[in-house]
Amino acid sequence: MFTRILGVLFFSVVGLTAVPAQATSIGPYTYTVDGQLSIVGNDVCGGPCIETVHFDFRFQWVDTGSIVFQINIIPGFTEITASGPMGETGWRTVEGLFYSPYYFPMGNSSGEIDLDMPDNTFTVTPWIGPTFYASELYSCFTQVCVTDFVGSSQNPDGSGVPPFYGIFLGGTVQSTAQRIDAVPEALWQWKQRGRALA
């Protein structure tokens, strides 16, 4: 279970708002991320309710001017498709420089699903691509989402109405990160040594 920081991201019935994009070009330490997640909910869909989301975006570690690098999602390259009760259309994620610990959100007017990261949105090893080890349904904004995915511990009599936050229904994720730039690790290490001596 991970703590969400209010004010970082806002999902609503019209989508997701994020920090404005500040870097749009392919630069050092840029990766194409491709993957798929699945969330299994309540047994009310003629069997378990399952939401499956396929995602493809360009992920970049951006030099902050110190020893750490920060996430930038390059605008214009993100593709998200889905199947299941939460709907096939309207899926978005953050684009631009991204501030948030340990998770990467995506969603539509039905709710938010997060990809969990093992560390955080900063790194000192940008030559290592991003990894996601789990997914989880964080919120539901529609009655269909509540009925199909909110468990009995949070909705004991089945009468709950949206929005529901802090659901944390765990799912699976498989993803790959393919580096598409050509900046060698040795160059980055040389640059860092120069900073240390300055």
Residue frames relative to the residue before (quaternion, step in Angstrom):
aa qw qx qy qz dx dy dz
M 1.0000 0.0000 0.0000 0.0000 0.00 0.00 0.00
F 0.1164 -0.8246 0.5533 0.0203 3.56 -0.75 1.01
T 0.4756 -0.6869 0.4797 0.2680 3.56 -1.09 0.76
R 0.2470 -0.7504 0.5965 0.1420 3.56 -0.88 0.97
I 0.2871 -0.7574 0.5635 0.1622 3.56 -0.97 0.84
L 0.3882 -0.7369 0.5023 0.2323 3.57 -0.55 1.17
G 0.7442 0.3898 -0.2938 0.4560 3.54 -1.07 0.72
V 0.5796 0.5808 -0.3905 0.4174 3.58 1.20 -0.24
L 0.7976 -0.0166 0.0759 0.5982 3.55 0.81 -1.08
F 0.1006 -0.7871 0.6054 0.0612 3.55 -1.11 0.65
F 0.1461 -0.7399 0.6513 0.0841 3.54 -0.76 1.10
S 0.0396 0.7679 -0.6391 0.0179 3.54 -1.14 0.67
V 0.7257 -0.4159 0.2972 0.4604 3.55 -1.26 -0.13
V 0.7025 0.4327 -0.2806 0.4904 3.60 1.23 -0.23
G 0.7601 -0.3794 0.2129 0.4826 3.60 1.15 0.12
L 0.6116 -0.5544 0.4456 0.3465 3.51 -1.23 -0.59
T 0.1898 -0.7619 0.6105 0.1036 3.53 -0.99 0.89
A 0.0349 -0.8116 0.5831 -0.0090 3.58 -0.89 0.88
V 0.6894 -0.4203 0.3680 0.4613 3.53 -1.34 0.03
P 0.5308 -0.6509 0.4179 0.3462 3.65 -0.80 0.88
A 0.5668 -0.6107 0.4354 0.3410 3.53 -1.10 0.72
Q 0.1065 -0.8022 0.5859 0.0427 3.55 -1.00 0.87
A 0.7673 0.2025 -0.1458 0.5907 3.58 1.23 -0.17
T 0.0667 -0.8470 0.5273 -0.0075 3.56 -0.57 1.12
S 0.6581 0.5248 -0.3198 0.4350 3.61 1.15 -0.32
I 0.5230 -0.5873 0.5027 0.3589 3.52 -1.31 0.36
G 0.0465 0.8024 -0.5899 0.0779 3.56 -0.71 1.08
P 0.7893 -0.2724 0.2155 0.5063 3.56 -1.22 -0.38
Y 0.8573 0.1302 -0.1161 0.4843 3.54 -1.13 0.81
T 0.3566 0.7037 -0.5138 0.3372 3.53 0.79 1.15
Y 0.0951 -0.8127 0.5749 -0.0085 3.57 -0.92 0.98
T 0.3072 -0.6692 0.6333 0.2381 3.52 -1.26 0.53
V 0.1319 -0.7949 0.5910 0.0378 3.56 -0.65 1.16
D 0.0147 0.7905 -0.6088 0.0655 3.55 -0.81 1.06
G 0.2716 0.7883 -0.5211 0.1826 3.58 -0.82 0.87
Q 0.2744 -0.7403 0.5929 0.1583 3.50 -1.39 -0.04
L 0.1037 -0.7785 0.6166 0.0551 3.56 -1.05 0.80
S 0.1222 -0.7727 0.6178 0.0792 3.54 -1.28 0.45
I 0.1171 -0.7583 0.6394 0.0484 3.54 -1.07 0.90
V 0.1604 -0.7832 0.5967 0.0693 3.59 -0.78 1.05
G 0.1604 -0.8301 0.5327 0.0387 3.55 -0.71 1.15
N 0.8207 -0.2284 0.1929 0.4869 3.52 -1.14 -0.76
D 0.5037 -0.6529 0.4867 0.2882 3.56 -1.24 0.54
V 0.4130 0.7097 -0.4589 0.3392 3.58 0.64 1.19
C 0.6141 0.5455 -0.3413 0.4570 3.60 1.23 0.28
G 0.6341 -0.4693 0.3161 0.5271 3.57 1.13 0.64
G 0.7278 -0.0555 0.0426 0.6823 3.49 1.38 0.53
P 0.7397 -0.3741 0.2662 0.4920 3.63 -1.15 -0.20
C 0.4076 -0.6679 0.5637 0.2647 3.56 -1.11 0.72
I 0.0376 -0.8155 0.5766 -0.0342 3.57 -0.74 1.06
E 0.1166 -0.7515 0.6462 0.0637 3.53 -0.96 0.97
T 0.0596 -0.7897 0.6106 -0.0050 3.57 -0.80 1.08
V 0.0523 -0.8064 0.5886 -0.0236 3.56 -0.77 1.07
H 0.1537 -0.7589 0.6278 0.0793 3.55 -0.90 1.00
F 0.0533 -0.8195 0.5703 -0.0190 3.57 -0.85 1.00
D 0.0140 -0.7655 0.6424 -0.0349 3.53 -1.19 0.74
F 0.2262 0.7775 -0.5603 0.1742 3.60 -0.61 1.09
R 0.4359 -0.6689 0.5310 0.2840 3.56 -1.31 0.24
F 0.1516 -0.8032 0.5758 -0.0162 3.47 -0.64 1.31
Q 0.0214 -0.8151 0.5780 -0.0331 3.59 -0.84 0.97
W 0.2896 -0.6959 0.6250 0.2031 3.53 -1.09 0.79
V 0.1647 -0.8139 0.5555 0.0444 3.60 -0.58 1.21
D 0.4671 -0.6764 0.5043 0.2646 3.55 -0.92 0.99
T 0.2653 -0.7901 0.5367 0.1315 3.60 -0.70 1.09
G 0.5742 -0.5838 0.3852 0.4255 3.56 1.27 -0.16
S 0.6750 0.3604 -0.2891 0.5752 3.57 1.30 0.05
I 0.7306 -0.4058 0.2775 0.4739 3.61 -1.01 -0.61
V 0.6714 0.4939 -0.3028 0.4621 3.58 1.24 -0.09
F 0.2611 -0.7309 0.6123 0.1507 3.51 -1.30 0.54
Q 0.2580 -0.7809 0.5602 0.0985 3.55 -1.07 0.84
I 0.5732 -0.6068 0.4337 0.3392 3.57 -1.20 0.58
N 0.0365 0.7272 -0.6854 -0.0093 3.49 -1.19 0.78
I 0.1912 -0.7407 0.6328 0.1198 3.57 -0.92 0.95
I 0.3491 -0.7758 0.4835 0.2059 3.57 -0.36 1.25
P 0.4240 -0.7318 0.4691 0.2542 3.61 -0.60 1.08
G 0.7753 0.4030 -0.2825 0.3958 3.51 -1.24 0.57
F 0.7061 0.4517 -0.2606 0.4791 3.59 1.25 -0.13
T 0.5417 0.6617 -0.3864 0.3456 3.59 1.25 -0.19
E 0.0155 0.7666 -0.6413 0.0263 3.54 -1.01 0.95
I 0.0186 0.7870 -0.6143 0.0532 3.56 -0.81 1.06
T 0.0116 0.7717 -0.6355 0.0236 3.56 -0.86 1.01
A 0.0735 -0.8173 0.5715 -0.0047 3.56 -1.07 0.68
S 0.0856 -0.7465 0.6537 0.0902 3.50 -1.37 0.31
G 0.5543 0.5946 -0.4470 0.3732 3.54 -1.02 0.82
P 0.7707 -0.4065 0.2432 0.4261 3.58 -1.30 0.04
M 0.6500 0.5294 -0.3301 0.4340 3.62 1.10 -0.52
G 0.6130 -0.5942 0.3343 0.3992 3.57 1.25 -0.01
E 0.4640 -0.7055 0.4836 0.2303 3.51 -1.23 0.63
T 0.7651 0.3716 -0.1758 0.4956 3.61 1.14 -0.51
G 0.7552 0.4405 -0.2930 0.3870 3.50 -1.39 0.17
W 0.4345 0.7109 -0.4612 0.3052 3.61 1.23 0.20
R 0.0142 -0.7867 0.6162 -0.0360 3.54 -1.03 0.92
T 0.0881 -0.7398 0.6538 0.1326 3.49 -1.40 0.11
V 0.6768 -0.4593 0.3587 0.4498 3.56 -1.27 -0.01
E 0.0435 -0.7484 0.6578 0.0732 3.54 -1.26 0.49
G 0.6742 0.4299 -0.3602 0.4806 3.54 -1.07 0.75
L 0.7348 -0.3573 0.2983 0.4935 3.56 -1.27 -0.28
F 0.1794 -0.8314 0.5259 0.0087 3.51 -0.79 1.09
Y 0.0814 -0.7937 0.6029 0.0041 3.56 -0.80 1.10
S 0.4647 0.6440 -0.5197 0.3151 3.58 -0.55 1.11
P 0.3937 -0.7443 0.4806 0.2452 3.60 -0.85 0.85
Y 0.9171 0.1104 -0.0455 0.3804 3.49 -1.17 0.79
Y 0.8073 0.2023 -0.1416 0.5361 3.63 1.10 -0.06
F 0.2409 -0.7517 0.6061 0.0979 3.51 -1.28 0.60
P 0.2113 -0.8507 0.4713 0.0976 3.62 -0.30 1.21
M 0.0520 0.7415 -0.6686 -0.0229 3.50 -1.34 0.43
G 0.1614 0.8096 -0.5495 0.1288 3.56 -1.08 0.56
N 0.2366 -0.7214 0.6222 0.1911 3.51 -1.41 -0.12
S 0.7759 -0.3462 0.2273 0.4760 3.57 -1.20 -0.35
S 0.6084 0.5635 -0.3537 0.4327 3.61 1.26 -0.17
G 0.7657 -0.2961 0.2221 0.5260 3.58 1.04 -0.67
E 0.4730 -0.6575 0.5183 0.2744 3.54 -1.38 -0.14
I 0.0835 -0.7474 0.6579 0.0396 3.52 -1.07 0.92
D 0.1953 -0.8031 0.5571 0.0809 3.58 -0.88 0.95
L 0.3001 -0.6845 0.6317 0.2058 3.50 -1.27 0.63
D 0.2854 -0.7795 0.5362 0.1531 3.58 -0.71 1.04
M 0.2295 -0.7718 0.5850 0.0970 3.54 -0.93 1.03
P 0.5316 -0.6703 0.4115 0.3144 3.61 -0.99 0.73
D 0.7644 0.2836 -0.1714 0.5531 3.59 1.12 -0.52
N 0.5880 -0.5356 0.3931 0.4614 3.58 -0.24 -1.23
T 0.7063 -0.4844 0.3174 0.4071 3.56 -1.25 -0.22
F 0.6530 0.4115 -0.3345 0.5408 3.57 1.23 0.44
T 0.0368 -0.7998 0.5988 0.0210 3.58 -1.17 0.50
V 0.2677 -0.7189 0.6048 0.2137 3.56 -1.30 0.30
T 0.6895 0.3935 -0.2723 0.5436 3.58 1.29 0.17
P 0.0378 -0.8652 0.4995 0.0242 3.62 0.54 1.11
W 0.5766 0.5785 -0.3911 0.4242 3.61 1.19 -0.24
I 0.6180 0.4724 -0.3506 0.5216 3.60 1.32 0.00
G 0.4116 -0.7479 0.4709 0.2226 3.57 -0.66 1.09
P 0.6303 -0.5484 0.3878 0.3893 3.58 -1.23 0.35
T 0.1094 -0.7724 0.6223 0.0651 3.54 -1.16 0.66
F 0.1393 -0.7552 0.6362 0.0749 3.54 -1.21 0.66
Y 0.2058 -0.8354 0.5022 0.0865 3.57 -0.65 1.06
A 0.8001 0.0613 -0.0343 0.5957 3.61 1.22 -0.21
S 0.2140 -0.7240 0.6276 0.1902 3.52 -1.35 0.16
E 0.0099 -0.8019 0.5972 0.0141 3.56 -1.21 0.39
L 0.4173 -0.6627 0.5637 0.2627 3.53 -1.12 0.75
Y 0.1968 -0.8170 0.5357 0.0828 3.57 -0.60 1.16
S 0.8314 0.0050 0.0404 0.5542 3.60 0.91 -0.84
C 0.1941 -0.7389 0.6329 0.1258 3.52 -1.35 0.47
F 0.1694 -0.8043 0.5655 0.0683 3.58 -0.91 0.97
T 0.7292 0.3519 -0.2281 0.5407 3.61 1.26 -0.11
Q 0.6145 -0.5591 0.4065 0.3802 3.56 -1.24 0.45
V 0.5991 0.5595 -0.3616 0.4442 3.58 1.07 -0.69
C 0.6561 0.5070 -0.3080 0.4665 3.57 0.91 -0.90
V 0.6497 0.5145 -0.3167 0.4613 3.60 0.93 -0.89
T 0.6844 0.4964 -0.2865 0.4506 3.57 0.82 -1.02
D 0.7518 0.4360 -0.2193 0.4435 3.56 0.89 -0.95
F 0.8323 0.2617 -0.0990 0.4786 3.61 1.04 -0.64
V 0.6322 0.5258 -0.3661 0.4356 3.65 1.05 -0.44
G 0.3959 -0.7684 0.4649 0.1913 3.56 -0.66 1.16
S 0.6902 -0.5108 0.3387 0.3847 3.53 -1.31 0.34
S 0.5949 0.5764 -0.3771 0.4143 3.60 1.10 -0.51
Q 0.7387 0.3610 -0.2151 0.5270 3.59 1.14 -0.60
N 0.7751 0.1850 -0.0915 0.5971 3.57 1.22 -0.44
P 0.0854 -0.8915 0.4397 0.0681 3.58 0.77 1.11
D 0.7824 0.3030 -0.1871 0.5109 3.61 0.95 -0.71
G 0.5299 -0.6767 0.3796 0.3423 3.56 1.29 0.20
S 0.5829 0.6174 -0.3576 0.3888 3.58 1.25 0.15
G 0.3916 0.7515 -0.4632 0.2594 3.59 1.26 0.07
V 0.2137 -0.7646 0.5969 0.1159 3.53 -1.12 0.72
P 0.5284 -0.6402 0.4492 0.3302 3.60 -1.10 0.65
P 0.5785 -0.1113 -0.7905 -0.1678 1.45 -2.39 0.73
F 0.2324 -0.7204 0.6367 0.1471 3.52 -1.30 0.58
Y 0.0709 -0.7917 0.6065 0.0199 3.59 -0.89 0.98
G 0.7900 0.3207 -0.2245 0.4718 3.56 -1.24 0.40
I 0.2404 0.7950 -0.5206 0.1979 3.58 1.03 0.78
F 0.0362 -0.8591 0.5073 0.0576 3.57 0.99 -0.91
L 0.2515 0.7543 -0.5556 0.2432 3.57 0.88 0.98
G 0.3302 -0.8052 0.4659 0.1598 3.55 -0.37 1.29
G 0.0513 -0.7860 0.6159 0.0148 3.53 -1.18 0.70
T 0.5594 -0.5909 0.4630 0.3514 3.53 -1.31 -0.23
V 0.0337 -0.7747 0.6293 0.0529 3.54 -1.30 0.27
Q 0.0490 -0.7362 0.6736 0.0445 3.52 -1.21 0.71
S 0.1265 0.8037 -0.5712 0.1088 3.59 -0.82 0.95
T 0.1810 -0.7421 0.6321 0.1298 3.52 -1.34 0.41
A 0.1596 -0.7598 0.6226 0.0978 3.55 -1.21 0.57
Q 0.0865 -0.8097 0.5804 -0.0054 3.58 -0.48 1.24
R 0.3528 -0.7493 0.5203 0.2083 3.56 -0.60 1.13
I 0.1369 -0.8241 0.5483 0.0397 3.58 -0.90 0.96
D 0.6112 0.4771 -0.3880 0.4983 3.60 1.21 0.34
A 0.3745 -0.7526 0.5066 0.1916 3.59 -1.24 0.09
V 0.3540 0.7255 -0.5149 0.2885 3.61 1.02 0.74
P 0.3375 -0.7780 0.4877 0.2071 3.62 -0.47 1.09
E 0.6224 -0.5563 0.4083 0.3696 3.52 -1.20 0.62
A 0.6219 0.5691 -0.3487 0.4096 3.61 0.97 -0.79
L 0.6315 0.5319 -0.3394 0.4507 3.61 1.04 -0.73
W 0.6464 0.5093 -0.3232 0.4673 3.56 0.98 -0.82
Q 0.6581 0.5082 -0.3160 0.4568 3.60 0.92 -0.84
W 0.6267 0.5259 -0.3349 0.4675 3.58 1.05 -0.74
K 0.6468 0.5207 -0.3109 0.4624 3.57 0.98 -0.84
Q 0.6626 0.5030 -0.3084 0.4613 3.58 0.96 -0.82
R 0.6237 0.5235 -0.3473 0.4651 3.60 1.03 -0.69
G 0.6296 0.5407 -0.3274 0.4516 3.56 1.04 -0.75
R 0.6396 0.5154 -0.3222 0.4706 3.57 1.03 -0.77
A 0.6587 0.5302 -0.3104 0.4343 3.56 0.95 -0.89
L 0.7041 0.4562 -0.2616 0.4772 3.58 1.11 -0.69
A 0.5504 0.6407 -0.3880 0.3688 3.60 1.23 -0.39
